[in-house]
Amino acid sequence: MLTEKIHQALDGLRIETPSWGYSDTGTRFGKFRQDAAAIDVWDRLADAAETHRCTGCCPSVAVHTAWDLGNEIDPQRLLNRAVELGVRIGSVNPTLFEEQQYKLGSLANPDPAVRQMAVAHVLRSIQLAQELNSRTISLWLADGTNYPGQDSIRLRKQRVADALRECHEHLPADQTLLIEYKPFEPSFYHTDIADWGMAYVLAKHAGPRAKVLIDTGHHYAAQNVEQIVAWLLDERLLGGFHFNDRRYADDDLTLGSVDPYQLFRIFLEIHGYAADHGGRHPEIAFMIDQAHNLKPKVEAMIQSVMQAQELYAKAMLVDYQALVELRLRGDIMGAESLLQNAFFTDVKPALASWRDHRGLPSNPLKAHRESGYASTAARERSARRKQLSIHSGAGYS
């Protein structure tokens, strides 16, 4: 019975991986390069397909407009290649933080011309999403200020609201605009969309197809993230997640590496909402947003997916009706024990059984390591980097 319940839960779990998570990344102090790291969008698609091959639950890959969909990229060719590899294009992420014009912000910039440039970029992203059969625009703004008095916080809020409303008007009926928030970084005095309440307000202003995206690393250290999940679920405004883990700030650590119990509690809130609504799970985009500086890229992604599958399965083991009755009786110890018993249940055998029944590797990480994919990619990409360096007369980034 337990195994069957886990199998049913995993059949419905889909997790999107990010194209940028397969490339060389680092901190503002520098990068540690990896031979097998992806060079371009074609490599990133291949790496995402390898993650899906090993895990069976990652059929889509998120792309960034500037990084993956430049003018030299033919969307139809990209779409065809994704199909060949057995994946599809997932969320399209506008890139509103690299251009020099965005020094003082993008959608919140005091210069109307810069704001219009940013809006045009989002509209292009919406159009590209249509061409790529993507239903999701995932928007994060780096906008904010570094010093008191630098700009009007109220006017910046109004500029963002106006811009999002304009972008929402161009959404086709089957697309959703996800609005992400972050309390600080890269701006350190104030961030224009700093928390879930601000994202909620902006989503309501934008229109009915705008919802809030929760990045689990975008909170202050003591924040109760599952409370945010519960409120947004109740308001029908939870649109998606960017999963990662953190110790200090937006660390982009492997999912579950620091606090796996938190993600278990988040999944429990979602399962509880479904139980209260006739078993119907809300439409929520589960996405990973991680950039591993030291771990091998594909391995880290597979590891995160395996953790998510395990924690999702454990949350499904909670007898929700029993939990409701314990709450009504005021049995605090009983309710907490119910959660802890599920969390500490070993679901690995059931996960291996699910994978075996679906023709997947029983140990995805081991299967990837034994496939030779990483060593082949490292050899081919190292040779290609040398060629690129020779032809360009410069190193790669």
C-alpha positions as CSV (number, residue, x, y, z in Angstrom):
1,M,0.0,0.0,0.0
2,L,2.8,2.4,0.9
3,T,4.7,1.6,-2.3
4,E,1.6,2.1,-4.4
5,K,0.9,5.4,-2.8
6,I,4.5,6.6,-3.5
7,H,4.3,5.3,-7.1
8,Q,1.1,7.3,-7.7
9,A,2.7,10.5,-6.2
10,L,5.8,10.2,-8.3
11,D,3.8,9.7,-11.5
12,G,2.5,13.2,-11.2
13,L,5.7,14.9,-10.2
14,R,7.5,17.0,-12.9
15,I,10.5,19.1,-12.2
16,E,12.0,21.6,-14.6
17,T,15.8,22.1,-14.7
18,P,17.5,25.4,-15.6
19,S,19.7,25.7,-18.7
20,W,22.1,28.0,-16.8
21,G,22.6,25.4,-14.1
22,Y,24.7,23.3,-16.6
23,S,27.2,26.1,-17.5
24,D,30.2,27.4,-15.7
25,T,29.2,29.6,-12.8
26,G,30.8,31.3,-9.9
27,T,30.7,34.2,-7.5
28,R,31.5,37.8,-8.0
29,F,35.1,36.8,-6.9
30,G,35.6,34.4,-9.8
31,K,34.8,31.1,-11.4
32,F,36.1,27.5,-11.1
33,R,35.7,26.1,-14.5
34,Q,34.7,22.5,-15.4
35,D,35.7,20.7,-18.6
36,A,32.2,19.1,-18.8
37,A,30.3,22.3,-18.3
38,A,28.0,23.4,-21.1
39,I,29.3,25.9,-23.6
40,D,26.1,26.9,-25.4
41,V,22.4,26.3,-25.4
42,W,22.9,23.0,-27.4
43,D,25.1,21.6,-24.7
44,R,22.6,22.8,-22.1
45,L,19.8,21.0,-23.8
46,A,21.8,17.8,-24.0
47,D,22.7,18.0,-20.3
48,A,19.0,18.6,-19.4
49,A,18.1,15.5,-21.5
50,E,20.7,13.4,-19.6
51,T,19.1,14.5,-16.3
52,H,15.7,13.5,-17.6
53,R,17.0,10.2,-19.0
54,C,18.3,9.3,-15.5
55,T,15.5,10.6,-13.4
56,G,12.4,10.3,-15.6
57,C,10.7,13.4,-14.2
58,C,12.5,16.4,-15.8
59,P,10.9,16.7,-19.3
60,S,11.3,20.5,-19.5
61,V,14.3,22.9,-19.4
62,A,14.0,26.6,-18.5
63,V,15.8,29.0,-20.7
64,H,17.0,32.6,-20.3
65,T,16.3,35.0,-23.1
66,A,19.7,36.6,-23.4
67,W,21.7,33.5,-22.6
68,D,19.9,30.9,-24.7
69,L,17.7,32.8,-27.2
70,G,20.0,35.3,-28.8
71,N,19.5,36.6,-32.3
72,E,21.7,33.9,-33.8
73,I,19.4,31.1,-32.4
74,D,16.5,29.9,-34.6
75,P,13.6,29.1,-32.2
76,Q,12.3,26.4,-34.5
77,R,15.7,24.7,-34.6
78,L,15.9,24.9,-30.9
79,L,12.4,23.4,-30.6
80,N,13.3,20.6,-33.0
81,R,16.5,19.7,-31.1
82,A,14.7,19.6,-27.8
83,V,12.2,17.1,-29.3
84,E,15.0,15.0,-30.7
85,L,16.6,14.8,-27.2
86,G,13.3,13.9,-25.5
87,V,12.7,17.2,-23.7
88,R,10.8,20.4,-24.3
89,I,11.4,24.1,-23.6
90,G,9.9,25.1,-20.3
91,S,9.7,28.6,-18.7
92,V,11.3,31.5,-20.6
93,N,13.1,33.9,-18.3
94,P,13.6,37.5,-19.4
95,T,17.2,38.8,-18.7
96,L,16.8,42.2,-17.2
97,F,20.1,42.7,-15.2
98,E,23.1,42.6,-17.5
99,E,22.8,45.6,-19.8
100,Q,24.6,48.8,-18.7
101,Q,21.4,50.7,-19.2
102,Y,20.0,48.7,-16.2
103,K,22.4,50.2,-13.7
104,L,19.6,52.1,-12.1
105,G,17.0,49.4,-12.7
106,S,15.0,47.9,-15.6
107,L,11.2,48.2,-15.2
108,A,11.7,50.5,-12.3
109,N,14.3,52.7,-13.9
110,P,13.7,56.5,-13.6
111,D,14.4,56.9,-17.4
112,P,11.3,56.1,-19.5
113,A,13.4,55.0,-22.4
114,V,15.2,52.4,-20.3
115,R,11.9,51.2,-18.9
116,Q,10.5,50.8,-22.5
117,M,13.6,48.9,-23.5
118,A,13.0,46.5,-20.6
119,V,9.3,46.1,-21.5
120,A,10.3,45.4,-25.1
121,H,12.6,42.6,-23.9
122,V,9.8,41.0,-21.9
123,L,7.5,41.3,-24.8
124,R,10.1,39.6,-27.0
125,S,10.4,36.9,-24.4
126,I,6.6,36.4,-24.5
127,Q,6.8,36.0,-28.3
128,L,9.7,33.6,-28.1
129,A,7.7,31.6,-25.6
130,Q,4.9,31.3,-28.0
131,E,7.2,30.1,-30.7
132,L,8.8,27.5,-28.4
133,N,5.4,26.3,-27.1
134,S,6.2,27.5,-23.6
135,R,3.3,28.5,-21.3
136,T,5.4,30.2,-18.6
137,I,7.2,33.6,-18.4
138,S,9.3,33.6,-15.2
139,L,10.3,37.1,-14.3
140,W,12.9,38.2,-11.7
141,L,14.0,41.8,-11.4
142,A,17.4,42.8,-10.0
143,D,15.9,46.3,-9.6
144,G,16.4,48.3,-6.4
145,T,18.6,51.0,-4.9
146,N,21.8,50.9,-2.9
147,Y,21.5,54.2,-0.9
148,P,18.8,56.1,1.0
149,G,17.3,58.9,-1.2
150,Q,18.6,57.4,-4.4
151,D,15.1,57.2,-5.9
152,S,11.5,57.3,-4.8
153,I,10.4,53.8,-3.6
154,R,6.7,54.7,-4.3
155,L,7.4,55.8,-7.8
156,R,9.5,52.7,-8.5
157,K,6.6,50.5,-7.3
158,Q,4.3,52.3,-9.7
159,R,6.6,52.0,-12.6
160,V,7.0,48.2,-12.1
161,A,3.2,47.9,-11.7
162,D,2.5,49.8,-14.9
163,A,5.1,47.8,-16.8
164,L,3.8,44.4,-15.6
165,R,0.3,45.4,-16.6
166,E,1.5,46.3,-20.1
167,C,3.3,43.0,-20.4
168,H,0.3,41.0,-19.1
169,E,-1.9,42.6,-21.8
170,H,0.3,40.9,-24.4
171,L,0.1,37.4,-22.8
172,P,-1.8,34.8,-24.9
173,A,-4.6,33.1,-23.1
174,D,-2.5,30.0,-22.3
175,Q,0.5,31.7,-20.8
176,T,1.2,32.6,-17.2
177,L,3.4,35.4,-15.9
178,L,5.3,34.4,-12.7
179,I,6.6,37.2,-10.6
180,E,9.6,36.4,-8.4
181,Y,10.8,38.3,-5.3
182,K,14.0,38.6,-3.4
183,P,14.8,40.6,-0.2
184,F,18.2,41.8,-1.2
185,E,21.1,41.4,-3.7
186,P,22.3,42.9,-6.0
187,S,20.7,46.0,-4.5
188,F,21.3,46.4,-0.8
189,Y,19.2,49.3,0.4
190,H,15.9,48.2,-1.0
191,T,14.8,45.7,-3.6
192,D,11.7,46.7,-5.7
193,I,10.1,43.3,-5.3
194,A,11.4,42.3,-1.9
195,D,8.9,39.8,-0.6
196,W,5.8,37.7,-1.4
197,G,3.4,40.4,-0.4
198,M,4.9,42.9,-2.9
199,A,4.9,40.2,-5.6
200,Y,1.2,39.4,-4.6
201,V,0.2,43.1,-5.0
202,L,2.0,43.4,-8.3
203,A,0.4,40.2,-9.6
204,K,-3.1,41.4,-8.7
205,H,-2.3,44.7,-10.5
206,A,-1.0,43.0,-13.6
207,G,-4.0,40.7,-14.3
208,P,-5.5,37.2,-13.8
209,R,-2.7,35.3,-15.5
210,A,0.0,36.7,-13.2
211,K,1.0,34.7,-10.2
212,V,3.8,34.6,-7.6
213,L,6.9,32.5,-7.8
214,I,8.7,31.4,-4.7
215,D,12.5,30.8,-4.8
216,T,13.2,28.9,-1.6
217,G,16.6,30.7,-1.3
218,H,15.0,34.2,-1.5
219,H,14.1,34.7,2.2
220,Y,15.6,36.0,5.4
221,A,17.1,33.3,7.6
222,A,14.2,32.9,10.0
223,Q,11.4,33.1,7.4
224,N,8.6,30.5,7.6
225,V,8.4,29.7,3.9
226,E,5.6,27.1,4.2
227,Q,3.4,29.8,5.7
228,I,4.0,31.8,2.6
229,V,3.1,28.7,0.5
230,A,-0.1,28.2,2.5
231,W,-1.3,31.9,2.1
232,L,-0.6,32.0,-1.6
233,L,-2.3,28.6,-2.1
234,D,-5.4,29.9,-0.3
235,E,-5.3,33.0,-2.5
236,R,-5.0,30.9,-5.7
237,L,-1.8,32.9,-6.5
238,L,1.0,30.4,-6.1
239,G,2.3,29.9,-9.6
240,G,5.7,28.1,-9.1
241,F,8.8,27.4,-7.2
242,H,12.6,27.8,-7.8
243,F,14.0,25.0,-5.6
244,N,17.4,25.2,-4.0
245,D,18.8,25.3,-0.5
246,R,20.6,28.0,1.5
247,R,22.7,28.5,4.6
248,Y,23.1,32.3,4.7
249,A,21.4,34.0,1.8
250,D,20.7,33.1,-1.8
251,D,23.4,30.4,-1.8
252,D,21.9,28.2,-4.6
253,L,22.9,25.0,-2.8
254,T,21.8,21.5,-3.7
255,L,18.1,21.0,-2.9
256,G,17.8,19.4,0.6
257,S,21.5,19.8,1.4
258,V,21.0,22.0,4.4
259,D,17.3,21.7,5.5
260,P,15.4,18.9,3.8
261,Y,12.7,19.1,6.4
262,Q,11.7,22.5,5.1
263,L,10.9,21.2,1.6
264,F,9.1,18.3,3.1
265,R,6.9,20.8,5.0
266,I,6.3,22.8,1.8
267,F,5.2,19.7,-0.1
268,L,2.9,18.8,2.8
269,E,1.2,22.2,2.5
270,I,0.6,21.5,-1.2
271,H,-0.7,17.9,-0.6
272,G,-2.9,19.3,2.2
273,Y,-4.4,21.9,-0.1
274,A,-5.2,19.1,-2.6
275,A,-6.8,16.9,0.1
276,D,-9.0,19.8,1.0
277,H,-10.1,20.2,-2.6
278,G,-11.1,16.8,-3.6
279,G,-7.6,15.5,-4.3
280,R,-7.0,18.0,-7.1
281,H,-3.5,19.3,-7.0
282,P,-3.1,23.0,-8.0
283,E,-1.2,23.8,-11.1
284,I,2.2,24.8,-9.8
285,A,5.5,24.8,-11.8
286,F,8.2,23.0,-9.9
287,M,11.6,24.3,-11.1
288,I,15.2,24.0,-9.9
289,D,17.3,27.2,-9.8
290,Q,20.8,26.3,-8.8
291,A,24.3,27.2,-10.0
292,H,26.9,24.8,-8.7
293,N,30.4,26.2,-8.6
294,L,32.2,23.0,-7.3
295,K,29.9,20.0,-7.9
296,P,29.7,18.5,-11.4
297,K,26.8,20.2,-13.1
298,V,24.7,17.2,-14.2
299,E,25.5,15.2,-11.1
300,A,24.3,18.1,-8.9
301,M,21.1,18.4,-10.8
302,I,20.4,14.7,-10.7
303,Q,21.1,14.7,-6.9
304,S,18.6,17.6,-6.4
305,V,15.9,15.8,-8.4
306,M,16.4,12.6,-6.4
307,Q,16.1,14.6,-3.2
308,A,12.9,16.3,-4.4
309,Q,11.4,12.9,-5.4
310,E,12.2,11.5,-2.0
311,L,10.8,14.4,0.0
312,Y,7.7,14.6,-2.2
313,A,7.1,10.9,-1.6
314,K,7.6,11.3,2.2
315,A,5.1,14.2,2.3
316,M,2.5,11.9,0.6
317,L,2.9,9.4,3.4
318,V,1.3,11.8,5.9
319,D,-2.3,10.6,6.7
320,Y,-3.9,13.9,6.1
321,Q,-7.3,13.0,7.5
322,A,-5.7,11.7,10.7
323,L,-3.7,15.0,10.8
324,V,-7.0,17.0,10.6
325,E,-8.5,15.0,13.5
326,L,-5.4,15.5,15.6
327,R,-5.5,19.2,15.0
328,L,-9.2,19.4,15.9
329,R,-8.5,17.6,19.2
330,G,-5.6,19.9,19.9
331,D,-3.2,17.0,20.0
332,I,0.0,18.9,19.3
333,M,2.3,15.9,20.0
334,G,0.3,13.6,17.9
335,A,0.2,16.0,14.9
336,E,4.0,16.6,15.0
337,S,4.7,12.9,15.4
338,L,2.7,12.1,12.3
339,L,4.9,14.5,10.3
340,Q,8.1,13.2,11.8
341,N,7.2,9.6,11.3
342,A,6.6,10.3,7.6
343,F,9.8,12.3,7.2
344,F,11.9,9.6,8.8
345,T,10.4,6.8,6.7
346,D,12.9,5.1,4.4
347,V,11.2,5.5,0.9
348,K,14.3,4.6,-1.1
349,P,13.1,1.0,-1.8
350,A,9.8,2.3,-3.0
351,L,11.6,4.9,-5.2
352,A,13.8,2.1,-6.7
353,S,10.6,0.1,-7.4
354,W,9.0,3.0,-9.1
355,R,12.0,3.5,-11.3
356,D,12.2,-0.2,-12.1
357,H,8.5,-0.3,-13.1
358,R,9.0,2.6,-15.5
359,G,12.2,1.4,-17.1
360,L,14.4,3.9,-15.3
361,P,17.8,3.4,-13.6
362,S,17.2,2.3,-10.0
363,N,20.0,4.7,-9.0
364,P,20.0,7.7,-11.3
365,L,23.3,9.2,-10.1
366,K,25.1,5.9,-10.4
367,A,23.7,5.3,-13.9
368,H,24.9,8.8,-15.0
369,R,28.4,8.1,-13.7
370,E,28.6,4.7,-15.3
371,S,27.3,6.0,-18.7
372,G,30.5,7.9,-19.5
373,Y,28.4,10.9,-20.4
374,A,30.5,13.3,-18.3
375,S,33.9,12.2,-19.6
376,T,32.7,12.3,-23.2
377,A,31.3,15.8,-22.7
378,A,34.5,16.9,-21.0
379,R,36.7,15.7,-23.9
380,E,34.5,17.1,-26.7
381,R,33.9,20.4,-25.0
382,S,37.5,20.9,-24.0
383,A,38.5,20.5,-27.6
384,R,35.8,22.9,-28.7
385,R,36.9,25.5,-26.2
386,K,40.4,25.3,-27.6
387,Q,39.1,25.9,-31.1
388,L,36.9,28.8,-29.9
389,S,39.9,30.3,-28.2
390,I,42.1,30.0,-31.3
391,H,39.5,31.5,-33.6
392,S,38.5,34.3,-31.2
393,G,42.0,35.1,-29.9
394,A,40.5,35.1,-26.4
395,G,39.5,32.8,-23.6
396,Y,35.9,31.6,-23.0
397,S,33.5,32.7,-20.4
